[in-house]
């Protein structure tokens, strides 16, 4: 949109040669435009994020590595016990161990975000490729359709899907994926059109490669990078929005251990007991944070010095 | 420069008429596209109603109990016994008359139900927008191109702010400031003090994104030659930042304003719920609980209209802020530049005007 203009202001011709102005003025203070600046600045954060993601993956596959307590074992004599007191993070209104429920809730909470993003990726990529490869009419129609879906705020789009299909885990995944599909379609379409106009693709065609091979060998691998990174960052947003739906009581239903659902059931008591309302939220925040940081790191790696 | 202006003035007469027509056409095309998008959103809600599992009548009624007469009335109202194309045009006709359907759970028109709840939601959103905008601009101005120990913590806070789910941040604020410290009322208060915590909770995530975008824009702008020019004229650094760089930094922020509007609306829906405030969010989530489809789709349509209008406004604001986007820059340079100067600084109109002219040529 705003193309950085080649500014004909009073700089001497030497300073206006390509490449120098940006680097020259930026190197004086900090920051975003050196070689691998992002890496240097936040390396500890990136390492921590990947470590935490590893923990999350372990917890979602083997929760018993982290806790031996049954997440659904209710104990009426132990309701709303504070942190410490034999339960690391306290107990909820049914006397269930909050730490165990957070650990066991990892799988579903991550699954909702991951599967929604994956579904959006697949559908969005198909739409994007169709829009890029189809004619002008198909392109215009797709563009209009994407504008329509983008005009409805994300959360409301999911709410509309749930109003249509009813609450539940599967339906909230469908609703969430619909939020992210237009973004993927736009990126894929743009990538395909950019690559199609590239010289190396022209070379491949000039060499008489069959169309299918051109697509598999060149188009897909080159379009995949930005799309996968968008997907990574989207997983964070999808987990956050997914927990929002669960919190509103529209996702997984009780007594399922899931972070948003735990927060939802804590609402009635959180004037007297803060711990059931706080700890699952910390888990969500850390998970989203780790995914965001990791995603931005991957983006910086792919885009090199142009990254933010 | 003067020569170019003189030449333009000579051609001015014929140009003005054609440029007015091209502006008119551009506006017409934008508005037409906006109407097209809205029509699409209407079609989506219509399709959603008809693709819904279970009978359409049950979808319209939700969990309200109605008599057989009312059932018959619904069938004739929605033309459910007619072909679907007739139903579709019927639906369009109702919407054109501002009739979003009837909520049998609320026992009133959806239009009325939404109209009653607009004010409290807009109050919350306005407070959130102001907080997010002011906070993001201040943070961006203070941290752009600053040493790492200043910039780093803020950048980290922004990422945290973007990652925190708004509803949980709201719970956190409630726990600390209402239940532990008793500084603010906890639930459902419509006073100004009751607005503080919800507004903060709403502002955090969009504010974090805005701050990131603004700082990025500021740092890009500060690398541009016009900033060097301004500095070389002896303008103070604060003035360079606020008068010259900020205007450029605002452009990308305005580009995402439509998305931000959606984020604020979605955030308000959830946060109203946490604080048990009146508003669209409480209405919508309550409607979902009772499977009140007309109500939910009505809110969706109002939100889509809101988004479309915001984007039209953005299109209108662009050329005011960025002279490069004006249809015919040189002929209209005089009056429009004065307007642009009014936005950024009244103190140094000549500086802004020259900057704008150079951009126009570039």
Interface residues (C-beta under 8 A of the other chain):
Chain A: X1 X2 X4 X5 X6 X7 X8 X9 X10 X11 X15 X16 X21 X22 X25 X26 X29 X30 X31 X32 X33 X41 X45 X144 X145 X147 X148 X149 X151 X152 X153 X154 X155 X156 X157 X159 X160 X161 X162 X163 X164 X165 X166 X167 X236 X240 X243 X244 X247 X248 X249 X250 X263 X267 X270 X271 X274 X277 X278 X281 X284 X285 X288 X289 X292 X293 X296 X308
Chain B: X33 X36 X37 X38 X40 X41 X43 X44 X45 X48 X49 X51 X52 X53 X145 X146 X147 X148 X151 X152 X156 X159 X160 X162 X163 X164 X165 X166 X167 X168 X169 X171 X172 X174 X175 X179 X180 X186 X212 X216 X219 X220 X222 X223 X224 X225 X226 X228 X229 X251 X252 X255 X261 X262 X263 X265 X266 X269 X270 X273 X274 X284 X285 X287 X288 X289 X291 X292 X293 X296 X297 X299 X300 X303 X304 X307 X308 X322 X324 X358 X359 X361 X362
